Amino acid sequence: MFIVDCDVHNNWNSADVLLPYLKGWWRDFYLRGERTGPPGSLPHGHRAWFHPEDFKRQDVQPQSEAEHYAVMKEKHLDANGVDIAILTGDEPLECSTLGNPHLACALTAAYNDWQIAEWLPKDERLYGSIIIAPQDPQLAAKEIRRLGSHPKMVQVMSSHGSTMPYGDPFYHPIYEACAEEGLPFAVHLGGNGGINTAPFANGSPRYFCEAHTLLTQPAQTHLVSMVMNGVFEKFPQMKFVIVECGVAWIPPLLWRWDTNWKALRKETPWVKKAPSEYFLSNVRVSSQPLEAPEERDALWAVLASMNAKETLMFASDYPHWDQDEIGAVRLPEEWRENVFGGNALETYPRLPRPSAKTKARANGNGAAQQNAAV
């Protein structure tokens, strides 16, 4: 198989790596301003729930900045035969929690420049995401247009923590810029603090396990909001990508939603198709974390009802604690080529098509991957 990994986190030991890319007041703010995290972290809203051991795999703990790529290459890209890895940042996604949108945009812009200068040239397999802070959509749109023509930047990404649902017209300048540049808009789990609304419907839980289990809720809110506010009628070619928010919740949501839309569509006449049709045409979902019932056929039946063969894309979430290895993602054989690469190639048109070299590498790894999946 030709493998595209849609969620690979490029980390750092200290956010001080951004200093060469921060200018003027923003550099001074970073050096002198009050941080809410440990030394070397970005100033951002406090995260209320912490993993009891660490968010990263215990065997992936680079001791220097220079080691991060080398460890990724050894333990993930080469070990798993990944042909393309889409970088999704990490701490910069939390800039959506900041009250000061100018600072937030300065920090995400510095990250984007660091990614382009110091990550993408390291490996032809690496492609990037334009991380934005959506608090000020005009500033976010400016950042999208600044970097949108870069050939190795393949999507725009924000955290799924926000001040309001992403379909609200307040955010439409972001989608206008995405449409101009031909880039998907992606949301990634995170940003659940600071100025952003509480992600849980009935108030905040106590424990990380509770929070991590319930973090599908914002993704559901954003998906419904995007359709009901006519985003895909206004920007019909734009793809909306949901990353690291689970999958199995989607079919029952679509069933309920389609039924309600049929009865209530007079309220939103601009929503011209059933919600499930917009999902199939405009929405793609990452596989990690893929739910794991004891009977895997039960999951396959649920996924089939959302046409997962066409809408699901492989993501590892490297190097986080619940990373999915390729061999652990068990899917029907006839879906695998699409889910592990084909759907991403359709969603991200800037990605290179498989070459003779990558096909040979994929064929060489195929037997091992297939054996691991059995």
N, C-alpha and C positions, 0 to 999 in steps of 0.2 A: 504493500500500500504506500501511497504518497501521503506523508503525515504532516498536517498543519496543526500545531499546538496554539490555541487561541488565547491562552492565559499563562504567560511565563513572567514571573516577577523578577525584575533586575533591581537588586537591593544595594545598599551601601552600609558601611560601618558607621559613618557620620555624614550628616547632611552638609558638612563643611565642604564636600566636593562641589557644591553649588556656588561657592564663593567667587570663583572666576567668572561666573555667568550672572552675578548680581551686581548692579551698578548703583552708585549714588546712595540716596537715602535708604533704599531697600537693603543694600549691603550693610549699612550702618545699623539698620533696624535688626537684621539677623544677628549681628555681632553683639549689639548692646541691649536689645529688647528682652523683655521677660519671656521665658519659655515655659510652657506647661508640661513639657516632657523632660527626659534626661538630657544631659549635655550632648550636643551633637545631633539633636533631633530638630525637626522643623517646628516653629511655633504654630500650633493648631489646637483646636478644641480638644478638651480632655476626653479620652476614651474611657467609658465607664466600666467596661467588662474586659478583663484580661484573661488570656488563656492560662490555666493553672501551671503549665510548664514552659511554654513558649509557642509563638505562632509558627516558627520555622522548624523543619526537620532537625533532629539532634545531630545527624551526620552531615549537615550542611551548615557549617559555622566558619566561614572564611575569616582569617585573622587579619587580613589587609585588604584594602580596596582593590588591589591588583588581582587578588585571588578570586573575586566573585565570578568573573567570566570563566576563568579556568575551571572552577568547580562546576559551574553550570554546564560547560562543555563536556567535562568528564562524566558527571553523574546524571546528566539528563539528555543533552542533545545527542551525544555519541552513544550513550548507553541504550537509549530508546529509539535510535534511528530516526530522529526528528528532522524532517526536511525543511520546515519553516517554523520559526517561533515568533509569535507576536508578543512583544514586550508590553507589559501593562503597569509598570511602575510599582509603587507600594505606598510609602508614606505620602507622596505628593497628592494622592487621591483624597487625603484627609484635609487638604486646603479648602475644600468646600465647607468646612465647619467654621471658617474664620469670618468674623463680622466685617473686617476691612477688605472689600473686594479688590482694591488696588494692590494691597500686600499679597493677597491670595493669588492674583494673576501674575504678579512679579515672581512669586515662588514657582508656580507651575511653568511659567515661561523659562525660568532658569533650569528647571528639570528637563524640559523639552530640549533645550540647547545642549545640556550635558549629555542627554541620551543620544542626540544626533552626532555629537563630537566624539564621545568616548565609549559608546556601546555599539552603534550600528556598523562602524567600520571594522569591528573586530571579527565579524563572521558574516558571510553572505547569506546565512540562514536567518539572520535577525532582522525583524521589521518592527516599526515603532507605532505607538499611539500618541496622539496629541492630547495630553492631559489638560483639562480646563477646570477653572473654578466658575461655576454657573451663577454665582451670586449676582453678578452684573453681566447679563447676556451680551450687551454691546462689547464689553471688554473681551468676553470669551470669543465672540465672533471675530474680533480683530486678531486674536491669537490664532484662530483657525485659518484665517486668510493669510496670516504671516507665514505659516508653515505648510499650508494645505497643498502646495504644489510639489513638496519634497517627495521624490519617488519612493522613498522607503517608509513614509508615514502613511499608514493604511486605514486609520480610523480616528475618530474623536472620542474621548472617554472621560467620564466623570464618575464620581461615587454615586451610589443609589440613595445616599442621605442628601436631603434637600430641604428647602424651606417650604416648598409646595409641590404638588404632583407635576411631573415633567411635561404633561400635555398642555398645561396652562399657557395661554398666548404670551405671557411674560417671557417664556423661553424660546419663542419661535425665531428670534434673530439667530440663535445657535443653529437651528435646523436650516435656515436659509443659507447660512455660510457652509454647512455640511453639503447641502444640495449643490451649491456653486462649485465646490471643490470635488464633488463626487465621492464623498466619504461617508461611511456608516456612522451612526451615533450609538455609542455603547455605554451602558451603566454597569458598574462593578460594585459588588457588595462593599459597604464601608461608608464612612462619613456620618456616623450616627452619634453626633455630639455637637458641641458648640452651638451655633445659631440654628442648626437644622432641627426640624420637628422630630419628636420622639417616634422611633420606627415601630412601636408596638401599640396596638389598638387600645388596649386597656391600661396603659401605663407601663412603667419600667419594671422588668423582672430583677431578681437578685443575682442570678448566677450566669456564668458564661454559657453553660450548656443550654439554659433557657433562651438566652439571647441568640445564640448561634442557630438554634432550631427555628426560631421565629423570624429570622431575617429574610424569609421569603416575602413577608408582608409588604415592604416597600416596592418590591419588584411587581407584585400584583397591582398595586396602586398606580405605578407609572404606566404599566401596560394598558390598563383600562383607560387612564387619562389620555394617553397618546391617541387612542382610537376615538374616544368620545369627543375630543376637542378638534378632530379633523386634521391631525398632523399628516396622515398619509394621503388625504385628499389634496392637501396643500402642497405636499412634497412627495409625490407618488413613487419616485424612484429611490427614496432614501430607505436604507435598512436600519432597523433598531435592534441592537444586539444586547441580550441580557446575559451577564457573566457572573458565575459563581452564586447563583440564587436558587439552585435546585431546578427540577424539571417536572416531577410528577404532579405538581399542583396545577399545571396548565390545563390539561383536558377537562377536569371538573369545572374549572373557572370558565372555560369556553362554553361548556354545555349550559351552565346557568346564565351566562352573559348573552348567548344567542337567543335564549328563550325570552329574557327580559327585553332585549332589543326589538324583537318582533312585536311585543306588546306596547312598547314605549317609544318607538322610533320617531313618532310625530314630534317629540321633544327636541330631537337632534337631526333635522332633515339632511344636514351635510354628511351624516354618516350613511353612505349610500349602499354599503354592503354589510353583510353579517360580520360581527367581530371576528369570527373564526376565519373568514376569508381574508381580512387584513392581516391576521396572524400568519397565515400561510404565505402571503405575498410579501410582507414587509418585516417580519420579526424572525430572528434567529436566536438560538439559546445554546449556551455552552454546557458541556456534559458534566462538568465538575461543580458541585458534588452530586453525582448521580445516585439516586435512592437505591437501596439494596435490600429488597424483600428476600425472605428465605427462598421463595419460589421465583426465580428470575423471570419465568414466563409471565408471571403476573405483571411485572414491570413492562415487559415487552408489549403486552396488550394495551396498557395505558399509553405508552409512547406511540404505538401505532395509530391511536386515535387523534394524535396531534401531527401525524405524518412526519414522525421523527426522521425517517429516511431522508427527508428534504430540509428539515428545520433544525436538526441537532448538529452541533459542531464539537469536535473533541477539544478538551482543555484539561491540562494536568494540574494547574495551580502550583507548579513548582515555585519555590521550595517549601511550601507550607505543610503544616503537620498532617493535613488530610489530603495530601497530593494523591492523585490517581495515576498509577502506572498504566501504560498502554495495555499491557496484558491483563489488567484487572477490570477493564471496561468490557463487559460481556454483552454483546449485541447479536442479533440475527446476522448470519453471514452475508445476506444480500444487502444489508445496510452499511457494512463496514467501510467500504471504499468511499461512500458519500460522507459518512460521519467523520472519518479520520482525515479527510482531505478535500473531497469534492465540494462539499457544501461551503467550506471556507473559501475555496477558489472562486465560487460563484458570488459569495458575499463581498469579498475583498478583491476587486478587479485588478488592483495594482500588484498583487502577488504574481510571481512568475509561474508559468505553466511548467509541469514536469518536463525536465530535459532528459536526454538519454542517460546522462550521468546519474541524475536523481532517481530515474526509474530503475537503473541497475542497482543502486544502493537500496532502494525500497524492496526490490526482489530478493536481494541478499538478506535483508532483515525479515522478510515476510514469514519464513518458516518458524523462526523463533517466536515472533509475535503471535502467530496462529496457535502454536503449541501452548503459549502462556495463557491464551484466552479460553482454552478448552476447560 
